[in-house]
Amino acid sequence: MQDSIIRLESATVDVVIKTHPFAEILYWGKHLRHFSSQNTGSLVRPVANGRLDIDVPLTLMAEPGHGLFGTPGIEGHRQAQDGSPVFKTVGVERQGQTLTINAKDELAGLRLVSEIHLDGSGVLTVRHGVTNLRAQAWQVDRLAVTLPVAERARDVMAFHGRWTREFQPHRLTLEHDSFVLESRRGRSSHEHFPALMTGTPAFSEMHGDVWGVHLGWSGNHRLRAEVKTDGRRYVQAEALYLPGEMALEEGETLWTPRLYASYSACGLNGMSQQFHRYLRENIIRFPANKPRPVHLNTWEGIYFDHDPAYIMKMADEAAALGVERFIIDDGWFKGRNDDYAALGDWYLDEKKYPQGLKPVIDHVKTKGMEFGIWVEPEMVNPDADLYRAHPDWVLAMPGYPQLLGRHQLVLNLNIPQVFDYLLERMSWLLGEHDIDYVKWDMNREIVQPAHEGKAAADAQTRQYYRLLDTLRVRFPHIEFESCSSGGGRIDYEVLSRCHRFWPSDNNDALERNTIQRGMSYFFPPEVMGAHIGNKHCHATFRQHSIAFRGLTALFGHMGLELDPVSADAQEREGYRHYAALYKQWRTLIHSGMQWRLDMPDATTLAQAVVAQDRRQALLLVSQLAMPDYTLMSPLRMAGLEADAQYRIMLLDHPDIRITGEGGHTMRKLPEWMLTPQTVSGEWLMEAGLALPVLDPESAILIGFERV
Ligand code: GLA
């Protein structure tokens, strides 16, 4: 038998796995400078009284047959038989930092393959594949990836949210039982982003041990953090199956989605930086060396009111402001005058575009911009020719009335004719027009999904992937954005097919600060669409200065979401200014290391990006509300080179005001804003930098340059 203790290692994280007779993770934590498999003897557990007379291993598959009474990793049966598998390792292969463990349960007639990979970034990925070895189908009720975390991981952090308010973090201390989050909406959802973090008490951005996991899956899911009654803890994640939806025929294999896991010994920043690096090196597909172009998206500018002559005027203005990609949103196809009708009828609206789309596209291109367009292929309105011709193409449980969402229904992509129709229509659109970019939307949740009477949520998600994959192969030059009423479909699996996300339909700079910060735990700025919206935000009716809107959109992939033609001169000057500022700094923002800084005053959000070579850094401080204290505490930077000297530069803060007497909050600026200063990296990180008193709903951009 091979050595049954294996260590996977990276510069920051190690994982130690016992492979025989059952696979079990013994350690997932900080990289160990010294290791010998004999060490693991120190972890051999006692057997306690009052419970089973054996040591109960927390196996990789968490089978109840081992005497584990927590939530199992696998549940299923073969007509009520073979329902309690216990897998025994039959073979182990190691290739570099990838381990493949083959296991079997002869009695239950099942094979299990577990793939465990520890990336150089420190990110661990795990997935399981279960194969049915018998003639009769094996019904899968649940199949999860389970990872043990240390007993000291007592705090849990996750996100809640809703439309226009995605990625809102919340925390709890978990002493007993479990914390569960589930999406049954047919998408990763605004409400339950498939991730959770667990860590030592009061773990923060800079401190504490953190174990963060994300399930790469765009459909129904369940994640759990659980404390066993013996004190051991684990996190678990799975695609959530509806009753009866998943069965394995003989020889068929079901793979779990990949679980992405990042351990950090230095707080949430360490976790995020590993995830960001992993994504940049392994998942994000973006033409190398191509900067992310400034967008103009027409949605909040003109909505459904499409007039090609006016759109071309918008394009002229956009180009003059420095926009590099012009995107026509919803409203271009036949009969689409509002959101009550026409989804599914993917033909050009010839009333609006009597000469076709070509003149508009040509115009955009002659202005030196790329062209993008909006689609929502998975949906149909009851008021659409497609629905009138094929009411049976809807994803529905026969006999039950389907509920409308934004006046629309979901198409059943499992019906071959539906798939072919959409492929044909999308191929017409993308093949017959000079299109560089597609905003792919999905605006309705999935209720009672069924194909031929059988639950089909999982199958629908897979068909969505297949449709997108087929189009990507046909049109490899086209970039896709994943949008789902804003941030309803954001995860690593869809990111492997797309180039960026639309995180929220809320362009209110104040709200965006929290949303984008939440998203930054798992995603780097370059995949985060961040648009400057109208002066009067359409989602909240709040009004923000162009400086606050511009700076808030800077730490993402910037765009404009408005009508530049009707904007006033001051606004337009602002758009031009922030597009230029973005172009100046995007390479750094989209490649550097991101830091969220802990601030004693919760009304202040501070984030920095430090170049990989630490020569330059940007710091954005956003004041969300009236500060709690009269003076901000000195801001301690992170990620700089301790031994180097940095010049401090005020890069952008047009809103700043000082008044000698009277009502305003500041009468003199901090000294470095008046007299240029050069300070050591160590000092900036340990002692800090005095900040001006900032007004609520304003921001300041500071730069550091190594001298
Ligand atoms: C969704 C998107 C918006 C916009 C509209 C168009 O709500 O999130 O950005 O594209 O659809 O109908």
Residues whose N, C-alpha, C, O or C-beta is under 5 A from the ligand:
A	BS01	GLA	W299 D329 D330 C483 S484 S485 G486 D505
